[in-house]
Structure formats: structure tokens, C-alpha cells
Amino acid sequence: MSSLARILLESGYDVSGSDISATPITESLRSLGANISLGQKAENVSPSQTVVFSTDIKANNPEYQAAVELKCEMMHRSDCLLQLTKGKKILAVGGTHGKTTTSSLLAWVMEVCGLSPTFAIGGIVTNFSTNGKAGEGPYFVAEADESDGTLAKYCSHGGIITNIGLDHMDHYQTEESLLDCFRTFFSQVQNRGLCFWCGDDERLKKMNPAGITYGFEQGNQLRADNFRQDGWRSTVDVAFEGRKYADIEISLAGRHNVLNAVAVFGLALKLGAREPKVREGLKSFKGIARRCEIKGEKNGILFLDDYAHHPTEIRATLKAIRDANPHRRIVAVFQPHRYTRTRDCMGTYGQIFNSVDQVIVTDIHAAGESPIPGVEVPVILSELQKDSLANCSYLPRDGLSRKLPSILEKGDVVVTLGAGNITKVGSETLETFAEET
């Protein structure tokens, strides 16, 4: 939502909105001229406004109700995004995992290559210090969300699909319904020569849409090979369209991130970008907020924060952190996200933490959902204690940052994992350390 607000502001529109509390994002929008209210109240809405809302906004939201009663023009977030793409060539980046990193990489590489893209992304891109920008070039990089089915709305010029996993099943109900959303997306891509999809992903392989496959496996048209990781940086060789490209440096750790970067490499070349500039973009990328983001270091303890909340994401993220820190003790602090997702992931948590030494599970972040009987932290702990190689324990979210220091040791790497308020724990714990000194 905030990326759309920023693009609208930069395009000359009057923008207002609301949030529960002030954040760096709301303050940044205010500095651009947005009228931001704290708290969601009916009086924030007037009849002359177009009201943009996301899927998470319920019908009983006071601002939503006021907009309906005042007969305001109503527009879902995805439709607002599509309006902003008019006159641009959409490069949509979708997939269950990795789409924020991939779309951020694509936007930055295109910027370095002089293509000045407009972009709307679900995370703060460090190189731009924002998640949205109105560029001067012909392309619009859009992180295309499948969680609510809106991925199927895009008629893209090209793009990247990273994978298809069984997530957001509260919306889709069945795997076939989920697959149909991706089939619709692929059927609407205008330039199949600019449509990249991961040939290592089993569901995508079975779907076999028109486009260009990428991955590590033999048979991919854009093939990655000889992956090496040195600390937080990676290097890979690529074969594409009869050429070999050796020693491509990527400023991200992990095999999963190399896959994302390789897709961007191929798409950028197909857009006509010069290879040296593409390499420069991948090498100079500084990451995204909440993706292995360094929160600080105290007493020799490094604090990281990552948005990963699905088992597939968690496993890949922790493997990358372990490879970057082979000799340090790693402590993962995990906050399950939503009761529906936690229910759907039961039975898959057991071995995803095997790359770390200790796991601390905290309370489920409801994200507005009502509890579901049997979907509880003790059930997750029981699964971990049965199947995981790591030591496992529980700490309540309330007061977590004050209890952590007694568990940690000098030299530890601590990573907070989840899409909820677990993101605050690293900074809170660093403040606790500061108070004690």
C-alpha cells in the first residue's frame, strides 16, 4: 500500500491514508506531502475521495464502512496498481517465495543499467531507501501477489515466476485452484521471450508454461552452475543462449538467492541491458529490509531479522545463514504467522531448523485471525522436539527481549523469523543490553 502511495505522490496526486501508529514509512510519506492519520476512523474519509483498500481490510473497518456509505469510488490495491501501470510495460514478479527479493534485484539492476523503472515492491529496497518509485523509463516492475488471487489480473509484458508452494490455502482451498491462478497469469503474458520461470520447481515443471526456464538442473535454458558462497556473498557461473558467463558476483547469501539473481540476470540481458552493467547491479545490491537484515551487534552477538514465516523460506534462510557463519552458534527465534497458515504447515516444521543450534518458539501472531482449536505453540514444540536436531524451547512474546540476553552467549548469531511483530525483538534486545551496561 505504501509503495502505491509513494508513486501516486510522485505522480502529482493528493494522497491521504491512515495507520495504527507512526512508522518510518508513514513519516516518509508525510514528508512527500501525504496526509496521514493515526488510527482508523470514519471521519478520515470524505465523499470526493477514491478509497484504496487491501484484502486484509474487513467490511467492518470504520473507514471502509464510511467509504461505502458515502458512495466513494472503491478500488482494491491490485486495481490501483494496475491503473498506475497504464502506459508502462509490466514486468511482474510472482511466486510463493522469493518475489520481494527478485523484484528488488530486478528494479535495482534495471536502474544501474539506465532503464529507470517504475516499481512497487513489498519491501524496502536498501539501494533506493523505498519500496516504490515513479521512474522515467518504459517499464514497471511489480511484485505480483498470489496470496489473494490478484496475480491473475496481470497482463504482463514479461516477468519472473520463482516457484509455486502450497501457501495461502485459506484463500485457494485446493491445490488446483492455486495452480489455476498461475495458469491464468502465464496465459496473459504478452512476450513469452521475456517470461522466466524456475525449471527446478516441481509444480512449474508439470505446468510447463511457455517461456524461458532457469535453474541449477540440467535442461534449463538459463542454467546456473558452480555456486560458491563466501560469507554473505555468492558467486555463480551461468550458461544462456549459447554463451557462458563466469563468476557472476551477487551480494546475497544462499542458493535460493542465487536462483533469484540468475533469473534477473537473464531477463535484464533480454531487455537489452549490457552485461557489465547487469553484473554491476547484482554486485552492488544492498538487500531489503527484513531479509537477513542486520539489526546490530552487542557483546559479540549479531542480531539479524528475516521475514521468513513459511517452512520452505525458513529452511533456505537458515541454511544461508549457517553457510555464512559455519563456526558460530546460531539461535533462531520463530514467531508462527496466522492460525490458518500454522494449521496448514503442521507436520512440516520438524526439520527446517536443523541448520541452527537453538530454536525459541514464541506465541502465534494472529494478524487479525481468530484462534483455531489445536493450532497451538505446544503442538509445534512437540513436533520440533521429536524431529529437530536443534534444542527447542518456548518463550512468550511479552517480555521476550528481556529474557533473551540470559540465553545468549558471546559470538552468537540471533535471527528473528516471522511476518509479525517479531521484527521488533532484535532492536528491543539491543536496547536491553544497552540498559544493562
Number of C-alpha atoms within 10 A of each C-alpha: 18 19 22 22 23 25 21 20 19 16 13 8 13 13 18 18 21 16 12 9 10 13 10 8 15 20 13 14 21 15 10 14 16 20 15 17 16 13 14 17 15 14 10 18 21 15 14 11 16 16 21 20 18 12 11 9 13 12 10 9 13 17 23 22 16 19 24 15 10 14 14 17 13 16 15 15 17 23 16 19 21 16 11 18 20 10 10 17 19 25 28 26 29 26 23 19 19 19 24 26 24 27 30 31 28 31 32 26 28 25 19 19 20 14 20 20 25 25 28 31 27 22 23 21 23 15 15 15 11 21 24 27 25 20 17 12 15 14 21 27 27 29 25 29 20 21 17 18 19 17 22 19 15 21 19 26 20 24 30 29 27 27 20 19 19 16 20 17 17 13 14 19 12 11 12 9 14 22 18 15 18 21 16 15 23 25 14 16 22 15 13 18 16 22 26 25 29 26 26 19 16 13 14 21 14 9 13 14 17 15 19 21 23 29 25 20 15 13 12 18 19 26 23 25 16 11 17 17 20 13 17 16 16 22 21 21 17 22 17 16 9 7 8 12 12 14 16 20 21 26 20 26 25 25 20 18 20 27 23 24 26 24 28 25 24 24 24 22 15 13 13 10 19 13 15 9 18 24 18 16 24 23 18 17 20 18 19 23 21 20 19 24 17 16 19 14 17 14 12 11 20 19 23 24 26 24 21 26 20 24 19 15 18 21 19 20 26 25 20 23 21 22 16 18 16 12 10 15 18 25 26 24 24 24 25 26 23 21 22 19 18 24 16 15 16 14 13 15 20 20 18 23 27 19 23 24 17 21 24 20 23 20 18 21 19 15 13 11 11 10 13 12 8 10 18 16 17 14 13 22 21 14 17 25 16 12 15 21 18 22 15 19 16 17 15 14 17 10 12 18 21 15 15 17 14 7 8 16 13 12 16 20 22 25 28 26 30 23 20 17 14 24 21 13 23 24 17 15 21 21 14 16 15 10 8 6 5
